[in-house]
Amino acid sequence: MTPVIKVENISKAYQIGQIGTGTLSRDVDRFWKTKILGKEDPFLKIGETNDRSIKGESDIVWSLKDINFDINQGDAVGIIGKNGAGKSTLLKLLSRVTSPTTGSIKVKGRIASLLEVGTGFHPELSGRENIYLNGAILGMRKKEITRKLDEIIDFSGVERYIDTPVKRYSSGMYVRLAFAVAAHLESEILIVDEVLAVGDAEFQKKCLGKMGDISKGEGRTVLFVSHNMAAVKSLCNKGIVLENGKVLFSGTTDDAITHYLQGDMINQRLIDIKQRSGNRKVIFKSVKVYGKDETLNPVTGDKMTLEFEIENPLNLSSSDVRFDMRIDDNFGQRLAWVSTSLKDNVVILNTNKIIVYFDKNPFERGVFFVTVYLGVNNEDSDLIENAFSFVVEEGNYFKIGSKVPEGQSKLLIDFNIKYQ
């Protein structure tokens, strides 16, 4: 099959530090004194040093380095990696927002991209006018846009404000309209960065459904960047893992997610997640998931521990705080529900850590997705859907539904919770 996107040895370098002084005359003065006369830079800020001993690439950062991959028509590809791995830079190169420093990108077909909130929108124009503007930027004719106009407006859910200047829109309304335009106009390739995180849960689900229809139903190509592994799993059939500007892994979605999660399995930050709800009296800061000890991944049948660090500025006691945790499989089906309401716990002041441990990990080999909740005196304090994922490696424990070994009871999800 002929690829619709072919990336060959692309790299992208950025210059760090101050590029210019603000005026041409000062730029010339700086060049003359520093490069020709070899004197100190007259425009350095107080406290800065003019170290000319470091030359070459000291002021160059490579966001991407020697990237190679092919994407075929109809593929839904999830691009995953840590913050700073180069995901957004890659999408900007594919969308031709910027050019690679080296290498080449060959694309067959028109690209519709949604990289940042309000990309391609003019703040003074109404939502309706921006639909036509955005469509024209994407290479669509006016007749094409008009034919899809009602469908775009209906999908966006901003019908009431469609003739209002978009500068008065909230960030969520921006995303709704921008995604509706990109998804409905007849481009062969749809590129979506993690701007969907701005929208509410219902709209995110609607967007994922639309992207699934585009890829599986219409045979168009989708590139999707997200930190939500459940969304990547449900939408994509292939995955690319980036790390420090390089392709760490390329293959099936399951293998890509497993590869990514195993790279930083033990410690995962939750404090940086923006898509959460509650009054934030107590919130999740981080989680560690490990097996027999803190250096090993969980294994089926062995001990597994989930250690949550929470932020508790009001010094609430554990009797005031309710903790819930839902564990889902790849298909979003609930496998287990863990809650302090199911276990007696000791009242300890200044609670800042919740530990859940399984003497025998009941989960088979695979990737699992966890939703977490904190409540304070019957009020929602912190709820994060699909907050993090963990990987379970294969063990010797008997499988659910298989014949129970003699002398053992039927498999149950058993757990313990303690505060520290």
C-alpha positions in Angstrom: 0.0 0.0 0.0 1.3 3.4 -1.0 1.8 5.7 2.1 -0.1 9.0 2.2 2.6 10.4 4.6 6.2 9.6 4.2 8.7 11.1 6.6 12.4 10.7 5.8 15.2 11.7 8.1 13.6 14.9 9.3 15.1 16.9 12.1 14.1 20.3 13.6 16.5 22.6 15.3 15.6 25.8 17.2 17.9 28.6 18.4 17.7 29.3 22.1 18.3 32.6 23.7 17.8 36.1 22.4 17.9 36.3 18.6 17.8 40.1 18.0 17.9 43.3 20.0 14.7 44.8 18.5 16.2 47.2 16.0 18.3 46.8 12.9 20.9 49.4 14.0 21.4 47.7 17.3 21.8 44.3 15.6 24.5 45.7 13.4 26.2 47.4 16.4 26.1 44.1 18.3 27.5 42.1 15.3 30.3 44.7 14.8 31.4 44.8 18.4 31.1 41.1 19.2 32.0 39.3 15.9 34.4 41.8 14.3 36.1 43.6 17.2 35.7 40.7 19.7 34.4 42.9 22.5 31.8 42.3 25.1 28.2 42.2 24.0 26.9 45.7 24.8 23.3 44.5 25.0 23.7 41.8 27.7 21.4 42.0 30.7 22.9 42.7 34.1 24.3 39.6 35.6 24.8 37.7 32.3 28.2 36.6 31.1 29.5 36.7 27.6 31.1 33.2 27.4 32.6 32.9 23.9 34.4 29.7 24.8 31.3 27.7 24.0 30.7 27.7 20.3 29.0 25.5 17.7 25.7 24.0 18.7 25.6 25.3 22.3 22.7 27.6 21.4 20.9 25.0 19.3 18.2 22.6 20.5 17.1 19.7 18.4 13.4 19.2 19.0 13.4 16.3 16.5 16.3 14.2 15.3 16.4 11.7 12.4 12.6 10.8 12.3 11.5 8.2 9.8 8.0 6.6 9.4 5.3 5.9 6.9 1.5 6.2 7.4 -1.0 4.5 5.0 -4.4 5.7 4.0 -7.1 5.0 6.6 -4.6 4.6 9.5 -5.4 6.1 12.8 -2.1 6.8 14.4 -1.6 7.8 18.1 1.6 9.8 18.7 2.5 9.5 22.4 5.4 10.5 24.6 6.3 12.7 27.6 6.0 16.5 27.6 8.9 17.8 25.5 9.3 14.6 23.5 8.6 16.5 20.2 5.0 15.5 19.5 3.6 19.0 18.8 6.7 19.9 16.8 6.2 16.8 14.6 2.5 17.8 14.0 3.5 21.3 13.0 6.0 19.9 10.5 3.4 17.6 9.0 0.8 20.5 8.9 3.5 22.7 7.2 3.2 25.3 9.9 7.0 25.2 9.9 9.6 23.5 7.8 12.1 20.8 8.9 15.8 21.8 9.3 16.8 18.6 7.5 15.0 15.8 5.7 11.8 15.6 3.7 8.0 15.1 4.2 5.9 13.8 1.4 2.1 14.1 1.8 -0.6 12.9 -0.6 -3.9 14.8 0.0 -5.2 17.8 1.9 -4.5 18.2 5.6 -6.9 19.6 8.2 -5.1 20.3 11.5 -6.2 21.3 14.9 -3.0 22.2 16.8 -3.9 25.0 19.2 -7.1 26.6 20.5 -8.4 28.9 17.9 -5.8 28.1 15.2 -6.7 30.0 12.0 -9.5 32.0 13.6 -9.8 35.7 13.3 -11.1 37.1 16.7 -13.1 40.0 15.1 -15.0 37.7 12.8 -18.1 35.7 13.8 -18.2 32.0 14.2 -19.9 31.6 10.8 -17.4 33.8 9.0 -14.5 31.9 10.6 -15.9 28.6 9.3 -15.6 30.0 5.8 -12.2 31.5 6.6 -10.8 28.3 8.1 -12.2 26.3 5.2 -10.5 28.5 2.7 -7.2 28.2 4.5 -7.6 24.4 4.3 -8.1 24.7 0.5 -11.9 24.2 0.4 -14.2 26.0 -2.1 -17.1 28.1 -0.9 -19.6 25.6 -2.2 -18.0 22.8 -0.3 -18.1 24.8 2.9 -21.7 25.9 2.4 -22.8 22.3 1.8 -21.3 21.3 5.2 -22.2 24.5 7.1 -25.3 23.3 8.9 -23.7 20.0 9.9 -20.6 21.9 11.3 -22.7 24.3 13.3 -24.9 21.5 14.7 -21.9 19.4 15.7 -20.1 22.3 17.4 -23.1 23.0 19.7 -22.6 26.8 19.5 -25.6 27.5 17.3 -26.8 30.3 19.5 -23.5 32.2 19.2 -22.5 31.4 15.6 -23.0 35.0 14.5 -21.1 36.4 17.5 -17.4 37.4 17.2 -15.2 34.5 18.4 -13.2 36.8 20.6 -16.1 36.5 23.0 -16.0 32.7 22.9 -14.7 30.6 25.8 -11.7 28.3 25.1 -14.1 25.4 25.1 -16.3 27.0 22.5 -13.2 27.8 20.4 -12.3 24.1 20.5 -15.8 22.9 19.6 -16.0 25.1 16.6 -12.4 24.5 15.4 -12.8 20.8 15.7 -16.1 20.8 13.9 -14.6 22.7 11.0 -11.5 20.4 10.7 -13.5 17.2 11.0 -16.2 18.0 8.6 -14.3 19.6 5.7 -13.3 17.1 3.1 -9.6 16.7 3.8 -7.8 13.4 3.4 -5.8 13.8 6.5 -6.9 15.0 10.0 -4.3 16.0 12.5 -5.4 16.7 16.1 -3.1 17.8 19.0 -4.2 17.5 22.6 -6.4 20.6 22.4 -9.4 18.4 23.0 -8.4 18.4 26.7 -9.9 21.8 26.9 -13.4 20.5 26.1 -15.7 18.8 28.5 -15.9 15.0 28.8 -19.1 14.7 26.7 -17.6 16.7 23.9 -14.3 14.7 24.0 -16.3 11.5 23.6 -18.2 13.1 20.7 -14.9 14.1 19.1 -13.4 10.6 19.5 -16.5 9.1 17.9 -16.2 11.5 15.0 -12.5 10.7 14.5 -13.3 7.0 14.6 -15.9 7.5 11.9 -13.5 9.5 9.8 -10.8 6.8 10.0 -12.8 3.6 10.0 -15.9 4.7 8.0 -14.6 7.2 5.5 -11.1 5.7 5.1 -9.4 9.0 5.9 -6.1 9.2 7.9 -6.0 10.5 11.4 -3.0 11.6 13.5 -3.8 12.0 17.2 -1.6 13.3 20.0 -2.8 12.6 23.5 -1.7 11.7 27.0 -5.0 9.9 27.5 -4.0 6.3 26.8 -7.6 5.1 26.9 -8.5 7.5 24.1 -5.5 6.5 22.0 -6.4 2.8 22.5 -10.0 3.2 21.5 -9.3 5.4 18.4 -6.0 4.3 16.9 -4.8 1.1 15.2 -1.1 2.2 15.2 1.1 4.1 17.6 4.4 6.0 17.5 6.3 6.7 20.7 8.6 9.7 20.8 11.3 10.3 23.4 13.8 13.2 23.4 13.0 14.0 19.8 13.5 10.5 18.5 11.2 7.6 17.5 11.5 5.1 20.4 8.9 2.7 19.0 6.5 2.3 16.1 3.9 -0.5 15.8 0.5 -1.5 17.0 -1.4 0.6 19.5 -1.2 -2.0 22.3 2.5 -2.5 21.9 3.2 1.3 21.7 1.2 2.0 24.8 2.9 -0.8 26.7 6.3 0.4 25.5 5.6 4.0 26.6 4.2 3.1 30.0 7.0 0.7 30.8 9.4 3.5 30.2 8.1 5.5 33.2 6.0 3.1 35.1 6.9 3.7 38.7 6.3 7.5 39.2 3.4 9.3 37.4 2.5 13.0 38.1 -1.2 13.7 38.5 -0.8 17.3 39.7 -0.3 18.5 36.1 -3.6 17.0 34.7 -5.9 19.9 33.8 -9.0 17.9 33.0 -10.4 17.3 36.5 -13.4 18.4 38.6 -14.1 19.1 42.3 -13.6 21.8 44.9 -9.9 20.8 45.3 -9.8 20.8 49.1 -7.6 17.7 48.7 -6.2 16.7 45.3 -4.0 14.0 43.8 -0.3 14.9 43.3 1.3 11.7 42.1 1.0 7.9 42.0 3.5 5.1 42.1 2.5 1.7 40.8 4.8 -1.3 41.5 5.1 -5.0 42.1 7.1 -6.8 44.8 9.3 -3.8 45.3 9.5 -0.2 44.0 11.7 -1.1 41.1 9.5 -3.8 39.5 6.3 -3.7 37.4 3.2 -5.5 38.8 3.1 -9.2 37.9 -0.1 -11.3 37.8 -0.6 -13.2 41.1 2.2 -11.3 42.9 1.9 -8.3 45.3 0.9 -5.0 43.7 0.9 -1.6 45.3 -0.6 1.8 44.2 0.8 4.6 46.3 -1.0 8.0 46.0 0.5 11.2 47.3 -2.2 13.8 47.9 -2.1 17.6 48.6 -4.0 18.3 51.8 -3.6 22.0 52.7 -6.5 22.0 55.2 -4.9 19.1 57.2 -8.1 17.1 56.9 -8.2 13.8 58.8 -8.7 10.5 57.0 -12.2 10.2 58.5 -13.2 13.3 56.4 -11.7 12.0 53.1 -13.2 9.4 50.9 -11.1 7.7 48.3 -12.4 5.7 45.3 -10.5 4.1 42.4 -11.9 2.4 39.3 -9.8 0.1 37.2 -10.8 -0.4 33.5 -9.5 -2.6 30.7 -8.6 -1.6 27.2 -12.2 -1.5 26.2 -13.3 0.8 29.0 -15.0 -2.0 30.9 -14.8 -1.8 34.7 -12.8 -4.6 36.3 -12.5 -3.4 39.8 -13.7 -0.7 42.2 -11.7 0.1 45.3 -13.0 2.5 47.9 -12.4 3.5 51.5 -16.2 3.1 51.9 -15.7 -0.7 51.6 -12.9 -0.9 54.2 -12.6 0.4 57.8 -9.7 2.8 58.2 -7.9 4.4 61.1 -8.3 8.2 61.7 -4.9 9.8 61.2 -4.4 13.6 61.1 -2.4 15.3 58.4 -3.1 12.7 55.8 -0.9 13.0 52.8 -0.6 9.5 51.4 -3.1 6.8 50.4 -1.7 3.3 49.8 -3.8 0.5 48.1 -2.2 -2.9 48.0 -3.2 -6.3 46.6 -1.6 -9.4 48.2 -2.3 -11.2 44.9 -2.6 -9.0 41.8 -5.8 -10.4 40.0 -5.1 -8.7 36.7 -3.8 -10.6 33.7 -1.0 -9.3 31.4 -2.0 -6.0 29.7 -2.6 -2.3 30.1 -5.1 -1.0 32.6 -6.6 2.5 33.0 -7.4 4.1 36.4 -10.0 6.7 37.3 -9.5 8.3 40.8 -11.7 10.2 43.2 -11.4 12.1 46.4 -14.4 13.4 48.4 -14.6 15.6 51.5 -17.6 15.4 53.7 -19.9 14.2 50.9 -18.6 16.8 48.4 -16.5 16.1 45.3 -13.0 17.3 45.9 -11.0 15.8 43.0 -12.1 13.5 40.2 -9.8 12.6 37.3 -11.1 10.3 34.5 -8.5 8.0 33.1 -5.9 9.6 35.4 -3.1 7.2 34.6 -2.3 3.7 33.3 -0.3 0.8 34.4 1.1 -2.4 32.9 0.9 -5.8 34.3 3.4 -8.5 33.3 2.5 -12.1 32.9 2.7 -14.4 35.9 1.7 -17.9 37.0 -1.6 -17.0 38.6 -4.6 -18.9 37.4 -6.8 -17.0 34.9 -10.3 -15.7 35.6 -12.9 -18.2 34.4 -10.5 -21.1 34.3 -10.7 -24.1 36.6 -9.8 -23.1 40.2 -6.8 -25.1 41.5 -7.7 -27.5 44.3 -7.6 -25.9 47.7 -8.1 -22.4 46.4 -11.3 -20.3 46.6 -12.9 -18.6 43.7 -10.9 -15.5 42.6 -12.0 -12.3 44.2 -10.7 -8.7 44.0 -9.2 -8.3 47.5 -7.4 -5.2 48.6 -6.3 -3.2 51.6 -6.1 0.6 52.1 -4.1 2.5 54.6 -3.2 6.2 55.2 0.1 7.7 56.1 
